[in-house]
Amino acid sequence: MNEPRTVNPSRPNGPGTSQTWRTTDLMVVVVVALVFGAIYVAWAGPYEWVAAFGGTPTQEAANGLWFVAGLLGPYLVRRPGAALASETLAALAEMLVGAPWGPGLVIYGLLQSIGAEAVFALFGYRRWTLVTMVIAGVAAGLVSLPYSWWDYGYLKLDVPVLATMLVTRTVGVAVAGVIAKYLGDALVLTGALKDTAIGRAKVEDV
């Protein structure tokens, strides 16, 4: 007797899998952006408290949450440009809802998505393992780092402080990749994503 069959959402997409955007993909990305735009606004208060309590190194770790949309969106729809769209739209939604940082958020959203998009493109939008998601998160954090540190004036800090901030930032964005991976896996089990790429992931015998 065969064991129960289960979805393996981390399985590589087949070589013939289409990368053409569909209406469902657009809807999923928009929903992810809107939900995380609201989450990002809600995170502003706790983030300031964390920053005040632990200083800039802790603040860099707490930044990780702001990268989740740009990782979750592409993990669900697996289409070129999904990271760019998800994170940039989430930043736009965050701004429109009333986040305290203004229009500059859209710049951050775009920069925070470029590194992740590059990693997914490198793997041909076919590899969606935990390792891939962590690498994408770290890449997103590193690519956006120069502008962020310049904007906040951190480049004037001592090298040991910057080194500590680099480590904590890397940890934070790596955790963002883990969150996106397992959140996506949990969502696919609900059946709500059956018409997306992750929902159509090949069913295997366990």
VMD Tcl script that draws the C-alpha trace (Angstrom):
set ca {
  {0.00 0.00 0.00}
  {1.28 3.46 -0.87}
  {1.94 5.97 1.86}
  {-0.18 9.16 1.84}
  {0.82 11.61 -0.86}
  {1.90 15.10 0.02}
  {2.90 18.33 -1.66}
  {6.57 19.19 -1.75}
  {6.53 22.97 -2.29}
  {10.33 23.14 -2.34}
  {10.59 20.83 -5.33}
  {12.14 22.45 -8.42}
  {9.68 23.43 -11.09}
  {9.77 21.13 -14.07}
  {11.85 22.22 -17.08}
  {8.70 22.89 -19.06}
  {7.03 24.97 -16.39}
  {5.71 28.23 -17.83}
  {7.03 31.47 -16.37}
  {4.26 33.54 -17.91}
  {2.32 35.65 -15.44}
  {-1.35 34.79 -14.99}
  {-4.15 36.75 -13.39}
  {-3.96 34.51 -10.32}
  {-0.28 35.32 -9.90}
  {-0.97 39.04 -10.03}
  {-3.72 38.72 -7.45}
  {-1.50 36.74 -5.08}
  {1.31 39.29 -5.34}
  {-1.09 42.18 -4.72}
  {-2.58 40.43 -1.68}
  {0.88 39.69 -0.28}
  {1.85 43.33 -0.81}
  {-1.26 44.72 0.86}
  {-1.07 42.37 3.84}
  {2.60 43.03 4.42}
  {2.18 46.73 3.82}
  {-0.13 46.72 6.85}
  {2.24 44.46 8.80}
  {5.15 46.75 8.01}
  {3.24 49.75 9.37}
  {2.31 47.82 12.51}
  {5.96 46.81 12.96}
  {7.12 50.45 13.07}
  {6.27 50.84 16.76}
  {7.94 47.64 18.05}
  {10.87 48.33 15.73}
  {11.52 51.71 17.34}
  {11.32 50.10 20.78}
  {13.78 47.39 19.76}
  {16.12 50.00 18.29}
  {15.99 52.09 21.47}
  {16.60 49.04 23.65}
  {19.41 47.36 21.71}
  {20.95 50.10 19.58}
  {21.81 49.98 15.91}
  {22.99 46.32 15.81}
  {19.64 45.13 17.16}
  {17.89 47.56 14.83}
  {19.62 45.95 11.85}
  {18.39 42.51 12.93}
  {14.85 43.83 13.33}
  {14.98 45.16 9.77}
  {14.59 41.59 8.56}
  {10.81 41.63 8.81}
  {10.66 44.32 6.11}
  {12.09 41.86 3.59}
  {9.50 39.10 3.92}
  {7.08 40.30 1.21}
  {9.83 40.31 -1.41}
  {10.60 36.70 -0.54}
  {7.13 35.30 0.05}
  {5.58 36.66 -3.16}
  {8.06 34.97 -5.49}
  {8.03 31.79 -3.40}
  {4.29 31.51 -4.03}
  {4.01 32.47 -7.70}
  {7.53 31.63 -8.97}
  {7.51 34.17 -11.77}
  {10.23 36.57 -12.99}
  {9.82 39.97 -11.37}
  {7.72 38.69 -8.46}
  {10.25 39.78 -5.84}
  {10.46 43.26 -7.34}
  {6.68 43.56 -7.55}
  {5.91 42.13 -4.10}
  {8.37 44.20 -2.09}
  {7.94 47.45 -4.01}
  {4.14 47.25 -3.86}
  {4.32 46.40 -0.15}
  {6.44 49.51 0.42}
  {3.96 51.59 -1.58}
  {1.07 50.18 0.46}
  {3.02 50.89 3.65}
  {3.50 54.49 2.58}
  {-0.16 54.97 1.62}
  {-1.39 53.48 4.90}
  {0.61 56.10 6.76}
  {4.05 54.79 7.68}
  {6.20 57.57 9.19}
  {9.03 57.35 6.64}
  {7.25 58.81 3.61}
  {7.88 58.32 -0.13}
  {11.43 57.10 0.48}
  {9.87 53.77 1.40}
  {9.33 52.97 -2.27}
  {13.06 53.36 -2.90}
  {13.75 51.00 -0.03}
  {11.19 48.52 -1.33}
  {12.80 48.46 -4.75}
  {16.33 48.10 -3.39}
  {15.27 45.40 -0.92}
  {13.91 43.29 -3.75}
  {16.80 43.46 -6.22}
  {19.11 41.03 -4.43}
  {16.38 38.43 -3.95}
  {15.25 38.75 -7.56}
  {18.83 38.19 -8.73}
  {19.13 34.98 -6.70}
  {15.84 33.57 -7.96}
  {16.87 34.45 -11.53}
  {20.23 32.76 -11.00}
  {18.38 29.54 -10.20}
  {16.08 30.02 -13.18}
  {13.06 30.48 -10.89}
  {13.16 26.71 -10.36}
  {14.90 26.19 -6.98}
  {12.81 26.97 -3.92}
  {14.56 25.18 -1.08}
  {15.17 26.66 2.36}
  {18.79 27.30 1.40}
  {17.69 29.25 -1.69}
  {15.31 31.36 0.38}
  {17.98 32.14 2.96}
  {20.49 33.08 0.25}
  {17.86 35.30 -1.39}
  {17.16 37.00 1.93}
  {20.84 37.63 2.59}
  {21.36 38.94 -0.95}
  {18.42 41.31 -0.52}
  {19.87 42.60 2.72}
  {23.36 43.12 1.32}
  {22.29 44.82 -1.91}
  {20.13 47.32 -0.03}
  {22.74 47.91 2.69}
  {24.82 50.73 1.12}
  {21.84 52.99 0.50}
  {20.33 52.23 3.90}
  {23.51 52.97 5.79}
  {24.15 56.11 3.76}
  {20.59 57.32 4.32}
  {20.78 56.81 8.08}
  {24.33 58.15 8.39}
  {25.72 54.85 9.66}
  {28.80 55.02 7.42}
  {30.29 57.46 9.94}
  {30.26 54.84 12.69}
  {33.38 52.97 13.80}
  {34.35 49.85 11.85}
  {33.73 47.42 14.77}
  {30.20 48.79 15.13}
  {29.58 48.45 11.40}
  {30.91 44.90 11.47}
  {28.50 44.00 14.25}
  {25.66 45.64 12.34}
  {26.57 43.64 9.24}
  {26.36 40.40 11.19}
  {23.03 41.23 12.81}
  {21.59 42.47 9.52}
  {22.63 39.24 7.83}
  {20.98 37.20 10.56}
  {17.79 39.25 10.30}
  {17.41 38.87 6.54}
  {18.31 35.18 6.69}
  {15.49 34.71 9.19}
  {13.22 36.58 6.78}
  {13.96 33.90 4.20}
  {13.07 31.19 6.70}
  {9.82 32.95 7.62}
  {8.83 33.33 3.96}
  {9.57 29.68 3.24}
  {7.57 28.21 6.10}
  {4.76 30.72 5.84}
  {4.40 29.82 2.17}
  {4.43 26.11 2.99}
  {1.71 26.65 5.59}
  {-0.43 28.65 3.18}
  {-0.25 26.01 0.45}
  {-1.59 23.40 2.85}
  {-4.81 25.39 3.19}
  {-5.63 24.74 -0.46}
  {-6.11 28.43 -1.16}
  {-3.11 28.50 -3.50}
  {-3.98 25.51 -5.66}
  {-3.95 27.65 -8.82}
  {-0.47 29.07 -8.18}
  {2.92 27.59 -8.99}
  {3.48 26.50 -5.41}
  {0.03 24.94 -5.32}
  {0.79 22.97 -8.46}
  {4.10 21.69 -7.10}
  {4.49 18.03 -7.94}
  {2.84 15.56 -5.58}
  {5.16 12.75 -4.57}
  {5.01 9.55 -2.57}
  {6.58 10.13 0.82}
}
mol new
graphics top color blue
foreach p $ca { graphics top sphere $p radius 0.5 }
foreach p [lrange $ca 0 end-1] q [lrange $ca 1 end] { graphics top cylinder $p $q radius 0.2 }
display resetview
